[in-house]
Amino acid sequence: MLSAVVTLLTTAETFFNHRALWVRYTQTVTQLYSISDKLDYLSAGQNADTEDKDLDKLFDELQRTFAQTNDFWKSERSEQAKPKAAKGN
């Protein structure tokens, strides 16, 4: 039973680079908190009108954060799939 669990965990580790994903997701959360803080700051300004360009910049930053995280995840998955494909040849 124990050997089956160890085998399962070893197999799962080959498919997922948990440490790299953890680091990337930690960076993503930090970036999202930063965007949230900027949005809070803009919305707290009672005398200043929030301009569309300020909101557009925040939206672009949000989209860029999501795209970078998604690209990293796809890159990790494609790197992990290459050795598997090579074994089949």
Phi and psi restraints in degrees (range 20) as a CNS / XPLOR table:
assign (resid 1 and name C) (resid 2 and name N)
       (resid 2 and name CA) (resid 2 and name C) 1.0 -63.1 20.0 2
assign (resid 2 and name N) (resid 2 and name CA)
       (resid 2 and name C) (resid 3 and name N) 1.0 -39.1 20.0 2
assign (resid 2 and name C) (resid 3 and name N)
       (resid 3 and name CA) (resid 3 and name C) 1.0 -66.0 20.0 2
assign (resid 3 and name N) (resid 3 and name CA)
       (resid 3 and name C) (resid 4 and name N) 1.0 -32.3 20.0 2
assign (resid 3 and name C) (resid 4 and name N)
       (resid 4 and name CA) (resid 4 and name C) 1.0 -67.0 20.0 2
assign (resid 4 and name N) (resid 4 and name CA)
       (resid 4 and name C) (resid 5 and name N) 1.0 -40.9 20.0 2
assign (resid 4 and name C) (resid 5 and name N)
       (resid 5 and name CA) (resid 5 and name C) 1.0 -65.5 20.0 2
assign (resid 5 and name N) (resid 5 and name CA)
       (resid 5 and name C) (resid 6 and name N) 1.0 -43.0 20.0 2
assign (resid 5 and name C) (resid 6 and name N)
       (resid 6 and name CA) (resid 6 and name C) 1.0 -62.9 20.0 2
assign (resid 6 and name N) (resid 6 and name CA)
       (resid 6 and name C) (resid 7 and name N) 1.0 -42.5 20.0 2
assign (resid 6 and name C) (resid 7 and name N)
       (resid 7 and name CA) (resid 7 and name C) 1.0 -62.4 20.0 2
assign (resid 7 and name N) (resid 7 and name CA)
       (resid 7 and name C) (resid 8 and name N) 1.0 -43.2 20.0 2
assign (resid 7 and name C) (resid 8 and name N)
       (resid 8 and name CA) (resid 8 and name C) 1.0 -62.1 20.0 2
assign (resid 8 and name N) (resid 8 and name CA)
       (resid 8 and name C) (resid 9 and name N) 1.0 -44.7 20.0 2
assign (resid 8 and name C) (resid 9 and name N)
       (resid 9 and name CA) (resid 9 and name C) 1.0 -65.9 20.0 2
assign (resid 9 and name N) (resid 9 and name CA)
       (resid 9 and name C) (resid 10 and name N) 1.0 -39.2 20.0 2
assign (resid 9 and name C) (resid 10 and name N)
       (resid 10 and name CA) (resid 10 and name C) 1.0 -64.8 20.0 2
assign (resid 10 and name N) (resid 10 and name CA)
       (resid 10 and name C) (resid 11 and name N) 1.0 -41.6 20.0 2
assign (resid 10 and name C) (resid 11 and name N)
       (resid 11 and name CA) (resid 11 and name C) 1.0 -64.1 20.0 2
assign (resid 11 and name N) (resid 11 and name CA)
       (resid 11 and name C) (resid 12 and name N) 1.0 -43.6 20.0 2
assign (resid 11 and name C) (resid 12 and name N)
       (resid 12 and name CA) (resid 12 and name C) 1.0 -62.6 20.0 2
assign (resid 12 and name N) (resid 12 and name CA)
       (resid 12 and name C) (resid 13 and name N) 1.0 -37.8 20.0 2
assign (resid 12 and name C) (resid 13 and name N)
       (resid 13 and name CA) (resid 13 and name C) 1.0 -64.3 20.0 2
assign (resid 13 and name N) (resid 13 and name CA)
       (resid 13 and name C) (resid 14 and name N) 1.0 -32.4 20.0 2
assign (resid 13 and name C) (resid 14 and name N)
       (resid 14 and name CA) (resid 14 and name C) 1.0 -71.0 20.0 2
assign (resid 14 and name N) (resid 14 and name CA)
       (resid 14 and name C) (resid 15 and name N) 1.0 -26.2 20.0 2
assign (resid 14 and name C) (resid 15 and name N)
       (resid 15 and name CA) (resid 15 and name C) 1.0 -88.0 20.0 2
assign (resid 15 and name N) (resid 15 and name CA)
       (resid 15 and name C) (resid 16 and name N) 1.0 -23.4 20.0 2
assign (resid 15 and name C) (resid 16 and name N)
       (resid 16 and name CA) (resid 16 and name C) 1.0 -130.1 20.0 2
assign (resid 16 and name N) (resid 16 and name CA)
       (resid 16 and name C) (resid 17 and name N) 1.0 128.8 20.0 2
assign (resid 16 and name C) (resid 17 and name N)
       (resid 17 and name CA) (resid 17 and name C) 1.0 -93.2 20.0 2
assign (resid 17 and name N) (resid 17 and name CA)
       (resid 17 and name C) (resid 18 and name N) 1.0 82.7 20.0 2
assign (resid 17 and name C) (resid 18 and name N)
       (resid 18 and name CA) (resid 18 and name C) 1.0 -60.0 20.0 2
assign (resid 18 and name N) (resid 18 and name CA)
       (resid 18 and name C) (resid 19 and name N) 1.0 -39.2 20.0 2
assign (resid 18 and name C) (resid 19 and name N)
       (resid 19 and name CA) (resid 19 and name C) 1.0 -66.3 20.0 2
assign (resid 19 and name N) (resid 19 and name CA)
       (resid 19 and name C) (resid 20 and name N) 1.0 -46.3 20.0 2
assign (resid 19 and name C) (resid 20 and name N)
       (resid 20 and name CA) (resid 20 and name C) 1.0 -64.2 20.0 2
assign (resid 20 and name N) (resid 20 and name CA)
       (resid 20 and name C) (resid 21 and name N) 1.0 -40.8 20.0 2
assign (resid 20 and name C) (resid 21 and name N)
       (resid 21 and name CA) (resid 21 and name C) 1.0 -65.4 20.0 2
assign (resid 21 and name N) (resid 21 and name CA)
       (resid 21 and name C) (resid 22 and name N) 1.0 -39.0 20.0 2
assign (resid 21 and name C) (resid 22 and name N)
       (resid 22 and name CA) (resid 22 and name C) 1.0 -61.7 20.0 2
assign (resid 22 and name N) (resid 22 and name CA)
       (resid 22 and name C) (resid 23 and name N) 1.0 -44.8 20.0 2
assign (resid 22 and name C) (resid 23 and name N)
       (resid 23 and name CA) (resid 23 and name C) 1.0 -63.1 20.0 2
assign (resid 23 and name N) (resid 23 and name CA)
       (resid 23 and name C) (resid 24 and name N) 1.0 -46.1 20.0 2
assign (resid 23 and name C) (resid 24 and name N)
       (resid 24 and name CA) (resid 24 and name C) 1.0 -63.3 20.0 2
assign (resid 24 and name N) (resid 24 and name CA)
       (resid 24 and name C) (resid 25 and name N) 1.0 -44.1 20.0 2
assign (resid 24 and name C) (resid 25 and name N)
       (resid 25 and name CA) (resid 25 and name C) 1.0 -67.7 20.0 2
assign (resid 25 and name N) (resid 25 and name CA)
       (resid 25 and name C) (resid 26 and name N) 1.0 -31.7 20.0 2
assign (resid 25 and name C) (resid 26 and name N)
       (resid 26 and name CA) (resid 26 and name C) 1.0 -64.9 20.0 2
assign (resid 26 and name N) (resid 26 and name CA)
       (resid 26 and name C) (resid 27 and name N) 1.0 -42.2 20.0 2
assign (resid 26 and name C) (resid 27 and name N)
       (resid 27 and name CA) (resid 27 and name C) 1.0 -62.9 20.0 2
assign (resid 27 and name N) (resid 27 and name CA)
       (resid 27 and name C) (resid 28 and name N) 1.0 -40.8 20.0 2
assign (resid 27 and name C) (resid 28 and name N)
       (resid 28 and name CA) (resid 28 and name C) 1.0 -62.7 20.0 2
assign (resid 28 and name N) (resid 28 and name CA)
       (resid 28 and name C) (resid 29 and name N) 1.0 -45.5 20.0 2
assign (resid 28 and name C) (resid 29 and name N)
       (resid 29 and name CA) (resid 29 and name C) 1.0 -61.6 20.0 2
assign (resid 29 and name N) (resid 29 and name CA)
       (resid 29 and name C) (resid 30 and name N) 1.0 -40.8 20.0 2
assign (resid 29 and name C) (resid 30 and name N)
       (resid 30 and name CA) (resid 30 and name C) 1.0 -61.7 20.0 2
assign (resid 30 and name N) (resid 30 and name CA)
       (resid 30 and name C) (resid 31 and name N) 1.0 -43.2 20.0 2
assign (resid 30 and name C) (resid 31 and name N)
       (resid 31 and name CA) (resid 31 and name C) 1.0 -64.7 20.0 2
assign (resid 31 and name N) (resid 31 and name CA)
       (resid 31 and name C) (resid 32 and name N) 1.0 -39.7 20.0 2
assign (resid 31 and name C) (resid 32 and name N)
       (resid 32 and name CA) (resid 32 and name C) 1.0 -66.4 20.0 2
assign (resid 32 and name N) (resid 32 and name CA)
       (resid 32 and name C) (resid 33 and name N) 1.0 -38.6 20.0 2
assign (resid 32 and name C) (resid 33 and name N)
       (resid 33 and name CA) (resid 33 and name C) 1.0 -62.5 20.0 2
assign (resid 33 and name N) (resid 33 and name CA)
       (resid 33 and name C) (resid 34 and name N) 1.0 -39.4 20.0 2
assign (resid 33 and name C) (resid 34 and name N)
       (resid 34 and name CA) (resid 34 and name C) 1.0 -62.9 20.0 2
assign (resid 34 and name N) (resid 34 and name CA)
       (resid 34 and name C) (resid 35 and name N) 1.0 -43.7 20.0 2
assign (resid 34 and name C) (resid 35 and name N)
       (resid 35 and name CA) (resid 35 and name C) 1.0 -63.6 20.0 2
assign (resid 35 and name N) (resid 35 and name CA)
       (resid 35 and name C) (resid 36 and name N) 1.0 -42.1 20.0 2
assign (resid 35 and name C) (resid 36 and name N)
       (resid 36 and name CA) (resid 36 and name C) 1.0 -61.9 20.0 2
assign (resid 36 and name N) (resid 36 and name CA)
       (resid 36 and name C) (resid 37 and name N) 1.0 -42.2 20.0 2
assign (resid 36 and name C) (resid 37 and name N)
       (resid 37 and name CA) (resid 37 and name C) 1.0 -63.0 20.0 2
assign (resid 37 and name N) (resid 37 and name CA)
       (resid 37 and name C) (resid 38 and name N) 1.0 -41.0 20.0 2
assign (resid 37 and name C) (resid 38 and name N)
       (resid 38 and name CA) (resid 38 and name C) 1.0 -64.5 20.0 2
assign (resid 38 and name N) (resid 38 and name CA)
       (resid 38 and name C) (resid 39 and name N) 1.0 -40.2 20.0 2
assign (resid 38 and name C) (resid 39 and name N)
       (resid 39 and name CA) (resid 39 and name C) 1.0 -66.4 20.0 2
assign (resid 39 and name N) (resid 39 and name CA)
       (resid 39 and name C) (resid 40 and name N) 1.0 -41.4 20.0 2
assign (resid 39 and name C) (resid 40 and name N)
       (resid 40 and name CA) (resid 40 and name C) 1.0 -60.5 20.0 2
assign (resid 40 and name N) (resid 40 and name CA)
       (resid 40 and name C) (resid 41 and name N) 1.0 -41.7 20.0 2
assign (resid 40 and name C) (resid 41 and name N)
       (resid 41 and name CA) (resid 41 and name C) 1.0 -63.1 20.0 2
assign (resid 41 and name N) (resid 41 and name CA)
       (resid 41 and name C) (resid 42 and name N) 1.0 -44.4 20.0 2
assign (resid 41 and name C) (resid 42 and name N)
       (resid 42 and name CA) (resid 42 and name C) 1.0 -64.7 20.0 2
assign (resid 42 and name N) (resid 42 and name CA)
       (resid 42 and name C) (resid 43 and name N) 1.0 -39.7 20.0 2
assign (resid 42 and name C) (resid 43 and name N)
       (resid 43 and name CA) (resid 43 and name C) 1.0 -76.8 20.0 2
assign (resid 43 and name N) (resid 43 and name CA)
       (resid 43 and name C) (resid 44 and name N) 1.0 -18.9 20.0 2
assign (resid 43 and name C) (resid 44 and name N)
       (resid 44 and name CA) (resid 44 and name C) 1.0 -81.1 20.0 2
assign (resid 44 and name N) (resid 44 and name CA)
       (resid 44 and name C) (resid 45 and name N) 1.0 -19.4 20.0 2
assign (resid 44 and name C) (resid 45 and name N)
       (resid 45 and name CA) (resid 45 and name C) 1.0 -68.5 20.0 2
assign (resid 45 and name N) (resid 45 and name CA)
       (resid 45 and name C) (resid 46 and name N) 1.0 103.7 20.0 2
assign (resid 45 and name C) (resid 46 and name N)
       (resid 46 and name CA) (resid 46 and name C) 1.0 -77.9 20.0 2
assign (resid 46 and name N) (resid 46 and name CA)
       (resid 46 and name C) (resid 47 and name N) 1.0 -31.9 20.0 2
assign (resid 46 and name C) (resid 47 and name N)
       (resid 47 and name CA) (resid 47 and name C) 1.0 -90.9 20.0 2
assign (resid 47 and name N) (resid 47 and name CA)
       (resid 47 and name C) (resid 48 and name N) 1.0 -25.5 20.0 2
assign (resid 47 and name C) (resid 48 and name N)
       (resid 48 and name CA) (resid 48 and name C) 1.0 -94.2 20.0 2
assign (resid 48 and name N) (resid 48 and name CA)
       (resid 48 and name C) (resid 49 and name N) 1.0 135.6 20.0 2
assign (resid 48 and name C) (resid 49 and name N)
       (resid 49 and name CA) (resid 49 and name C) 1.0 -83.7 20.0 2
assign (resid 49 and name N) (resid 49 and name CA)
       (resid 49 and name C) (resid 50 and name N) 1.0 132.4 20.0 2
assign (resid 49 and name C) (resid 50 and name N)
       (resid 50 and name CA) (resid 50 and name C) 1.0 -76.4 20.0 2
assign (resid 50 and name N) (resid 50 and name CA)
       (resid 50 and name C) (resid 51 and name N) 1.0 124.0 20.0 2
assign (resid 50 and name C) (resid 51 and name N)
       (resid 51 and name CA) (resid 51 and name C) 1.0 -87.9 20.0 2
assign (resid 51 and name N) (resid 51 and name CA)
       (resid 51 and name C) (resid 52 and name N) 1.0 154.5 20.0 2
assign (resid 51 and name C) (resid 52 and name N)
       (resid 52 and name CA) (resid 52 and name C) 1.0 -60.3 20.0 2
assign (resid 52 and name N) (resid 52 and name CA)
       (resid 52 and name C) (resid 53 and name N) 1.0 -34.1 20.0 2
assign (resid 52 and name C) (resid 53 and name N)
       (resid 53 and name CA) (resid 53 and name C) 1.0 -65.1 20.0 2
assign (resid 53 and name N) (resid 53 and name CA)
       (resid 53 and name C) (resid 54 and name N) 1.0 -32.8 20.0 2
assign (resid 53 and name C) (resid 54 and name N)
       (resid 54 and name CA) (resid 54 and name C) 1.0 -67.2 20.0 2
assign (resid 54 and name N) (resid 54 and name CA)
       (resid 54 and name C) (resid 55 and name N) 1.0 -42.9 20.0 2
assign (resid 54 and name C) (resid 55 and name N)
       (resid 55 and name CA) (resid 55 and name C) 1.0 -67.7 20.0 2
assign (resid 55 and name N) (resid 55 and name CA)
       (resid 55 and name C) (resid 56 and name N) 1.0 -38.0 20.0 2
assign (resid 55 and name C) (resid 56 and name N)
       (resid 56 and name CA) (resid 56 and name C) 1.0 -62.3 20.0 2
assign (resid 56 and name N) (resid 56 and name CA)
       (resid 56 and name C) (resid 57 and name N) 1.0 -39.5 20.0 2
assign (resid 56 and name C) (resid 57 and name N)
       (resid 57 and name CA) (resid 57 and name C) 1.0 -63.6 20.0 2
assign (resid 57 and name N) (resid 57 and name CA)
       (resid 57 and name C) (resid 58 and name N) 1.0 -42.5 20.0 2
assign (resid 57 and name C) (resid 58 and name N)
       (resid 58 and name CA) (resid 58 and name C) 1.0 -65.5 20.0 2
assign (resid 58 and name N) (resid 58 and name CA)
       (resid 58 and name C) (resid 59 and name N) 1.0 -40.5 20.0 2
assign (resid 58 and name C) (resid 59 and name N)
       (resid 59 and name CA) (resid 59 and name C) 1.0 -63.0 20.0 2
assign (resid 59 and name N) (resid 59 and name CA)
       (resid 59 and name C) (resid 60 and name N) 1.0 -43.7 20.0 2
assign (resid 59 and name C) (resid 60 and name N)
       (resid 60 and name CA) (resid 60 and name C) 1.0 -61.6 20.0 2
assign (resid 60 and name N) (resid 60 and name CA)
       (resid 60 and name C) (resid 61 and name N) 1.0 -40.0 20.0 2
assign (resid 60 and name C) (resid 61 and name N)
       (resid 61 and name CA) (resid 61 and name C) 1.0 -64.5 20.0 2
assign (resid 61 and name N) (resid 61 and name CA)
       (resid 61 and name C) (resid 62 and name N) 1.0 -40.2 20.0 2
assign (resid 61 and name C) (resid 62 and name N)
       (resid 62 and name CA) (resid 62 and name C) 1.0 -63.8 20.0 2
assign (resid 62 and name N) (resid 62 and name CA)
       (resid 62 and name C) (resid 63 and name N) 1.0 -47.1 20.0 2
assign (resid 62 and name C) (resid 63 and name N)
       (resid 63 and name CA) (resid 63 and name C) 1.0 -62.2 20.0 2
assign (resid 63 and name N) (resid 63 and name CA)
       (resid 63 and name C) (resid 64 and name N) 1.0 -41.0 20.0 2
assign (resid 63 and name C) (resid 64 and name N)
       (resid 64 and name CA) (resid 64 and name C) 1.0 -63.3 20.0 2
assign (resid 64 and name N) (resid 64 and name CA)
       (resid 64 and name C) (resid 65 and name N) 1.0 -41.1 20.0 2
assign (resid 64 and name C) (resid 65 and name N)
       (resid 65 and name CA) (resid 65 and name C) 1.0 -61.8 20.0 2
assign (resid 65 and name N) (resid 65 and name CA)
       (resid 65 and name C) (resid 66 and name N) 1.0 -46.7 20.0 2
assign (resid 65 and name C) (resid 66 and name N)
       (resid 66 and name CA) (resid 66 and name C) 1.0 -63.5 20.0 2
assign (resid 66 and name N) (resid 66 and name CA)
       (resid 66 and name C) (resid 67 and name N) 1.0 -42.3 20.0 2
assign (resid 66 and name C) (resid 67 and name N)
       (resid 67 and name CA) (resid 67 and name C) 1.0 -64.4 20.0 2
assign (resid 67 and name N) (resid 67 and name CA)
       (resid 67 and name C) (resid 68 and name N) 1.0 -43.0 20.0 2
assign (resid 67 and name C) (resid 68 and name N)
       (resid 68 and name CA) (resid 68 and name C) 1.0 -62.7 20.0 2
assign (resid 68 and name N) (resid 68 and name CA)
       (resid 68 and name C) (resid 69 and name N) 1.0 -42.4 20.0 2
assign (resid 68 and name C) (resid 69 and name N)
       (resid 69 and name CA) (resid 69 and name C) 1.0 -66.1 20.0 2
assign (resid 69 and name N) (resid 69 and name CA)
       (resid 69 and name C) (resid 70 and name N) 1.0 -43.6 20.0 2
assign (resid 69 and name C) (resid 70 and name N)
       (resid 70 and name CA) (resid 70 and name C) 1.0 -64.4 20.0 2
assign (resid 70 and name N) (resid 70 and name CA)
       (resid 70 and name C) (resid 71 and name N) 1.0 -42.2 20.0 2
assign (resid 70 and name C) (resid 71 and name N)
       (resid 71 and name CA) (resid 71 and name C) 1.0 -62.1 20.0 2
assign (resid 71 and name N) (resid 71 and name CA)
       (resid 71 and name C) (resid 72 and name N) 1.0 -40.3 20.0 2
assign (resid 71 and name C) (resid 72 and name N)
       (resid 72 and name CA) (resid 72 and name C) 1.0 -61.9 20.0 2
assign (resid 72 and name N) (resid 72 and name CA)
       (resid 72 and name C) (resid 73 and name N) 1.0 -46.1 20.0 2
assign (resid 72 and name C) (resid 73 and name N)
       (resid 73 and name CA) (resid 73 and name C) 1.0 -61.8 20.0 2
assign (resid 73 and name N) (resid 73 and name CA)
       (resid 73 and name C) (resid 74 and name N) 1.0 -44.6 20.0 2
assign (resid 73 and name C) (resid 74 and name N)
       (resid 74 and name CA) (resid 74 and name C) 1.0 -63.4 20.0 2
assign (resid 74 and name N) (resid 74 and name CA)
       (resid 74 and name C) (resid 75 and name N) 1.0 -38.8 20.0 2
assign (resid 74 and name C) (resid 75 and name N)
       (resid 75 and name CA) (resid 75 and name C) 1.0 -63.3 20.0 2
assign (resid 75 and name N) (resid 75 and name CA)
       (resid 75 and name C) (resid 76 and name N) 1.0 -44.5 20.0 2
assign (resid 75 and name C) (resid 76 and name N)
       (resid 76 and name CA) (resid 76 and name C) 1.0 -61.5 20.0 2
assign (resid 76 and name N) (resid 76 and name CA)
       (resid 76 and name C) (resid 77 and name N) 1.0 -43.5 20.0 2
assign (resid 76 and name C) (resid 77 and name N)
       (resid 77 and name CA) (resid 77 and name C) 1.0 -67.2 20.0 2
assign (resid 77 and name N) (resid 77 and name CA)
       (resid 77 and name C) (resid 78 and name N) 1.0 -38.9 20.0 2
assign (resid 77 and name C) (resid 78 and name N)
       (resid 78 and name CA) (resid 78 and name C) 1.0 -70.4 20.0 2
assign (resid 78 and name N) (resid 78 and name CA)
       (resid 78 and name C) (resid 79 and name N) 1.0 -35.0 20.0 2
assign (resid 78 and name C) (resid 79 and name N)
       (resid 79 and name CA) (resid 79 and name C) 1.0 -65.9 20.0 2
assign (resid 79 and name N) (resid 79 and name CA)
       (resid 79 and name C) (resid 80 and name N) 1.0 -36.8 20.0 2
assign (resid 79 and name C) (resid 80 and name N)
       (resid 80 and name CA) (resid 80 and name C) 1.0 -74.5 20.0 2
assign (resid 80 and name N) (resid 80 and name CA)
       (resid 80 and name C) (resid 81 and name N) 1.0 -26.8 20.0 2
assign (resid 80 and name C) (resid 81 and name N)
       (resid 81 and name CA) (resid 81 and name C) 1.0 -79.3 20.0 2
assign (resid 81 and name N) (resid 81 and name CA)
       (resid 81 and name C) (resid 82 and name N) 1.0 -25.7 20.0 2
assign (resid 81 and name C) (resid 82 and name N)
       (resid 82 and name CA) (resid 82 and name C) 1.0 -60.2 20.0 2
assign (resid 82 and name N) (resid 82 and name CA)
       (resid 82 and name C) (resid 83 and name N) 1.0 -50.9 20.0 2
assign (resid 82 and name C) (resid 83 and name N)
       (resid 83 and name CA) (resid 83 and name C) 1.0 -61.0 20.0 2
assign (resid 83 and name N) (resid 83 and name CA)
       (resid 83 and name C) (resid 84 and name N) 1.0 -34.4 20.0 2
assign (resid 83 and name C) (resid 84 and name N)
       (resid 84 and name CA) (resid 84 and name C) 1.0 -65.4 20.0 2
assign (resid 84 and name N) (resid 84 and name CA)
       (resid 84 and name C) (resid 85 and name N) 1.0 -42.6 20.0 2
assign (resid 84 and name C) (resid 85 and name N)
       (resid 85 and name CA) (resid 85 and name C) 1.0 -67.3 20.0 2
assign (resid 85 and name N) (resid 85 and name CA)
       (resid 85 and name C) (resid 86 and name N) 1.0 -36.1 20.0 2
assign (resid 85 and name C) (resid 86 and name N)
       (resid 86 and name CA) (resid 86 and name C) 1.0 -66.5 20.0 2
assign (resid 86 and name N) (resid 86 and name CA)
       (resid 86 and name C) (resid 87 and name N) 1.0 -33.4 20.0 2
assign (resid 86 and name C) (resid 87 and name N)
       (resid 87 and name CA) (resid 87 and name C) 1.0 -66.4 20.0 2
assign (resid 87 and name N) (resid 87 and name CA)
       (resid 87 and name C) (resid 88 and name N) 1.0 -31.5 20.0 2
assign (resid 87 and name C) (resid 88 and name N)
       (resid 88 and name CA) (resid 88 and name C) 1.0 -73.6 20.0 2
assign (resid 88 and name N) (resid 88 and name CA)
       (resid 88 and name C) (resid 89 and name N) 1.0 -17.8 20.0 2
